Amino acid sequence: MSMSESARQGNSGRERLVVIGGDAAGMSAASQARRLKGPDELEIVAFERGHFTSYSACGIPYWVGGDVTERDALIARTPEEHRARGIDLRLRTEVTEIDVARQRVHARDVDSGAESWTSYDKLVLATGARPIRPDMPGADAEGVHGVQTLDDGQELLDTLTRTRGRHAVVVGAGYIGVEMAEALINRGYLVTVVNRGSEPMSTLDPDMGRLVHEAMEGLGITMVNDAEVTKLLTDDDGRVRAVVTQDAEYPADVVVLGIGVRPETGLAEAAGLPLGAHGGLLTDLAMRVRGHANIWAGGDCVEVLDLVSGQERHIALGTHANKHGQVIGTNVGGGYATFPGVVGTAVSKVCDLEIARTGLREKDARRAGLQYETVTIESTSRAGYYPGASPMTVKMLAERRTGRLLGVQIVGREGAGKRVDIAAVALTAGMTVEQMTALDLGYAPPFSPVWDPVLVAARKAAAKVRNL
Ligand SMILES: Cc1cc2nc3c(=O)[nH]c(=O)nc-3n(C[C@H](O)[C@H](O)[C@H](O)COP(=O)(O)OP(=O)(O)OC[C@H]3O[C@@H](n4cnc5c(N)ncnc54)[C@H](O)[C@@H]3O)c2cc1C
C-alpha cells in the first residue's frame, strides 16, 4: 500500500474542490462549479467508490422490467465525459475519513488498497443513502437482491436470466417495491409483495393506499399487508427458496428488497458534522453544512425543510439531489443560489396504475399540530364521453379555518400521476383551496373533464372549510 498526500493549492495557486460521491448530487455540483470556473481557477477532484458516475437509479426498475433495454442508457454522463470537462474523477476510490481541522480527506483505492490524503479548500458531501438490509437468516442468500446501484440491477437481471423461476417476492411496498413488482411481472413472474404496513405506499394515507392494494391485486400481484418477514429459507446450495413471515411462507425463486434507505452519513458523523433527527446532514439554504463555511452537502445524505409543515425531513429523491447539486455548484463556483425546501411531491406507477402525492398526509398534519379537513372525490381522466376516460381518485387536505392547501394524493390510470404537479405549485405558492378553484387550467375533452379532478377536489374542500 502506498500513502501519498496531494497538497492543496498546487503549483498554480488555484483552489481545490473535493467532491465525495459521483452520482446525482455530487456530479451536478462538480459540473456546475466547472461551468462557472475553469480548470485554471478551480481544480475539481471527485471520489466515487463504485463503477459508474451520474447514473439514474430511478431507471433501474424499467431496465430490469425490459422497458429500457440498455444499462448504459441510464448513464447521463460517463467518467470519461467528466474527465474531458476537467474533473479529476477517481473511480473505485472510497473516502474513509474527513479531517475537518486540516481540510483533507483520506481515500482508499477499492481494488488495489492504495491509500492517500487529498487536501481541499472546499468540500462537497454527496454520499447518498444506504439501503436498509434486514438482519435475519438468509438475507444474504443467493437470489436476494437490492436495487440501489447499476451493479445491483445487473446482478438481479443475471439472476432472472439464469434461474428462470416462477415466483418472485418483493419485500417492502414503497414506491421502489411497487415499481419492482411491475418489473418482475413484465419478466413473467408470479409476484408477491410482502409489506409491514397496513397498506402499500405508506407515503399515502391508508385509505388511498387501499386503492393501490386493490389495483395491484387486480394486476395479479399478491399483496400481503401487516406482515413481518422473519427469515428467508434457502436450498442446500444456498439459494433462496422462500420468504417466511410471522404466519405464512411464500415460495421465492428471487427476492427483491425495497425496505427503505437511511442517509449515508457515517463519514460526516465521524468528522463531527451536524446531523438532524433523521440522521441526515443539516445545511443552510445555500446547502452549506451548518457551522462550516467551506463544506456543502446535498442529495440523499441531507435533511430538507418541508415547506408545508416547517419541519426537517429526510426524503431520498433524485429530483432533489439534482437541484441540490446545481445550488451547491453555483455557490462553490462563486455565484449565489438557494434551495428553499420541498413540498414532498412524488409520483410512481405499478403497471398502468399511477400513484402521486404532495404535501402532508393526515398523520403528518396531526404531527405538525395542524387541524385540517379532508375530501375525497372520484372523477375521470378525460371528459366522461371521450374514449379512454378512466377513473381517478383525488384526496385533498386543507387547513381548518384558513383553508390553506395542505396535501393532495391521487390514484388513477393514465394522466393521474402528473396532475399532482398542479397541487405542488399551489402548495409552493401557499394557496388556499378557495384560490385553487379559480386556477385557469387547460381543458379539452381528451385531457380532462371540464372541471379538472384537482379543481373538483378543491371546490369540495373549499365548501367544507367555508361551512365550518
Ligand atoms: C430503484 C430506485 C428507483 C428510484 N426512482 C426514483 C424516482 O423515480 N424519482 C426520484 O426522484 N428518485 C428516485 N430514486 C432515488 C434517486 O435515485 C436518489 O435520490 C438519487 O440517486 C440520490 O442522489 P445522490 O447523489 O444524493 O446519491 P446516490 O445516487 O446514492 O449517489 C451517492 C454516491 O456516493 C458514492 N459514495 C458514498 N459514499 C462514498 C464514499 N465514502 N467514498 C466515495 N464514494 C462514496 C456512492 O457509491 C454513490 O454512487 C430511485 C432510487 C432507486 C434505488
The ligand as an SDF file (V2000), in Angstrom:
LIG
                    3D

 53 58  0  0  0  0  0  0  0  0999 V2000
  -34.7020    1.7150   -7.7080 C   0  0  0  0  0  0  0  0  0  0  0  0
  -34.7380    3.1930   -7.4640 C   0  0  0  0  0  0  0  0  0  0  0  0
  -35.6870    3.9790   -8.1010 C   0  0  0  0  0  0  0  0  0  0  0  0
  -35.7200    5.3470   -7.8780 C   0  0  0  0  0  0  0  0  0  0  0  0
  -36.6740    6.0960   -8.5110 N   0  0  0  0  0  0  0  0  0  0  0  0
  -36.7190    7.4370   -8.3080 C   0  0  0  0  0  0  0  0  0  0  0  0
  -37.6750    8.2400   -8.9800 C   0  0  0  0  0  0  0  0  0  0  0  0
  -38.4880    7.7260   -9.7590 O   0  0  0  0  0  0  0  0  0  0  0  0
  -37.6730    9.5780   -8.7430 N   0  0  0  0  0  0  0  0  0  0  0  0
  -36.7830   10.1730   -7.8890 C   0  0  0  0  0  0  0  0  0  0  0  0
  -36.8160   11.4030   -7.7230 O   0  0  0  0  0  0  0  0  0  0  0  0
  -35.8420    9.4320   -7.2400 N   0  0  0  0  0  0  0  0  0  0  0  0
  -35.8030    8.0870   -7.4330 C   0  0  0  0  0  0  0  0  0  0  0  0
  -34.8510    7.3310   -6.7870 N   0  0  0  0  0  0  0  0  0  0  0  0
  -33.9460    7.9870   -5.8210 C   0  0  0  0  0  0  0  0  0  0  0  0
  -32.7180    8.5640   -6.5050 C   0  0  0  0  0  0  0  0  0  0  0  0
  -32.0660    7.6010   -7.2640 O   0  0  0  0  0  0  0  0  0  0  0  0
  -31.7900    9.1110   -5.4360 C   0  0  0  0  0  0  0  0  0  0  0  0
  -32.4920   10.0400   -4.6670 O   0  0  0  0  0  0  0  0  0  0  0  0
  -30.5730    9.8000   -6.0360 C   0  0  0  0  0  0  0  0  0  0  0  0
  -29.7820    8.8800   -6.7160 O   0  0  0  0  0  0  0  0  0  0  0  0
  -29.7650   10.4610   -4.9340 C   0  0  0  0  0  0  0  0  0  0  0  0
  -28.6070   11.0130   -5.4760 O   0  0  0  0  0  0  0  0  0  0  0  0
  -27.3320   11.2650   -4.5610 P   0  0  0  0  0  0  0  0  0  0  0  0
  -26.2900   11.7990   -5.4510 O   0  0  0  0  0  0  0  0  0  0  0  0
  -27.7280   12.0170   -3.3620 O   0  0  0  0  0  0  0  0  0  0  0  0
  -26.9500    9.8180   -4.0010 O   0  0  0  0  0  0  0  0  0  0  0  0
  -26.5600    8.4770   -4.7600 P   0  0  0  0  0  0  0  0  0  0  0  0
  -27.2200    8.3820   -6.0710 O   0  0  0  0  0  0  0  0  0  0  0  0
  -26.7890    7.3820   -3.7660 O   0  0  0  0  0  0  0  0  0  0  0  0
  -25.0120    8.6440   -5.0010 O   0  0  0  0  0  0  0  0  0  0  0  0
  -24.1060    8.6750   -3.9410 C   0  0  0  0  0  0  0  0  0  0  0  0
  -22.7970    8.1430   -4.4730 C   0  0  0  0  0  0  0  0  0  0  0  0
  -21.8140    8.3290   -3.4890 O   0  0  0  0  0  0  0  0  0  0  0  0
  -20.9530    7.2200   -3.5120 C   0  0  0  0  0  0  0  0  0  0  0  0
  -20.3190    7.1800   -2.1890 N   0  0  0  0  0  0  0  0  0  0  0  0
  -20.9250    7.0700   -0.9900 C   0  0  0  0  0  0  0  0  0  0  0  0
  -20.0240    7.1140   -0.0110 N   0  0  0  0  0  0  0  0  0  0  0  0
  -18.8240    7.2460   -0.6080 C   0  0  0  0  0  0  0  0  0  0  0  0
  -17.5030    7.3450   -0.1060 C   0  0  0  0  0  0  0  0  0  0  0  0
  -17.2460    7.3190    1.1970 N   0  0  0  0  0  0  0  0  0  0  0  0
  -16.4970    7.4750   -0.9930 N   0  0  0  0  0  0  0  0  0  0  0  0
  -16.7230    7.5040   -2.3350 C   0  0  0  0  0  0  0  0  0  0  0  0
  -17.9630    7.4040   -2.8570 N   0  0  0  0  0  0  0  0  0  0  0  0
  -18.9940    7.2840   -1.9980 C   0  0  0  0  0  0  0  0  0  0  0  0
  -21.8610    6.0410   -3.7900 C   0  0  0  0  0  0  0  0  0  0  0  0
  -21.1520    4.9480   -4.3420 O   0  0  0  0  0  0  0  0  0  0  0  0
  -22.8510    6.6410   -4.7660 C   0  0  0  0  0  0  0  0  0  0  0  0
  -22.5130    6.4160   -6.1150 O   0  0  0  0  0  0  0  0  0  0  0  0
  -34.7910    5.9410   -7.0030 C   0  0  0  0  0  0  0  0  0  0  0  0
  -33.8260    5.1540   -6.3570 C   0  0  0  0  0  0  0  0  0  0  0  0
  -33.7940    3.7980   -6.5880 C   0  0  0  0  0  0  0  0  0  0  0  0
  -32.7630    2.9600   -5.8730 C   0  0  0  0  0  0  0  0  0  0  0  0
  1  2  1  0
  2  3  1  0
  2 52  2  0
  3  4  2  0
  4  5  1  0
  4 50  1  0
  5  6  2  0
  6  7  1  0
  6 13  1  0
  7  8  2  0
  7  9  1  0
  9 10  1  0
 10 11  2  0
 10 12  1  0
 12 13  2  0
 13 14  1  0
 14 15  1  0
 14 50  1  0
 15 16  1  0
 16 17  1  0
 16 18  1  0
 18 19  1  0
 18 20  1  0
 20 21  1  0
 20 22  1  0
 22 23  1  0
 23 24  1  0
 24 25  2  0
 24 26  1  0
 24 27  1  0
 27 28  1  0
 28 29  2  0
 28 30  1  0
 28 31  1  0
 31 32  1  0
 32 33  1  0
 33 34  1  0
 33 48  1  0
 34 35  1  0
 35 36  1  0
 35 46  1  0
 36 37  1  0
 36 45  1  0
 37 38  2  0
 38 39  1  0
 39 40  1  0
 39 45  2  0
 40 41  1  0
 40 42  2  0
 42 43  1  0
 43 44  2  0
 44 45  1  0
 46 47  1  0
 46 48  1  0
 48 49  1  0
 50 51  2  0
 51 52  1  0
 52 53  1  0
M  END
$$$$
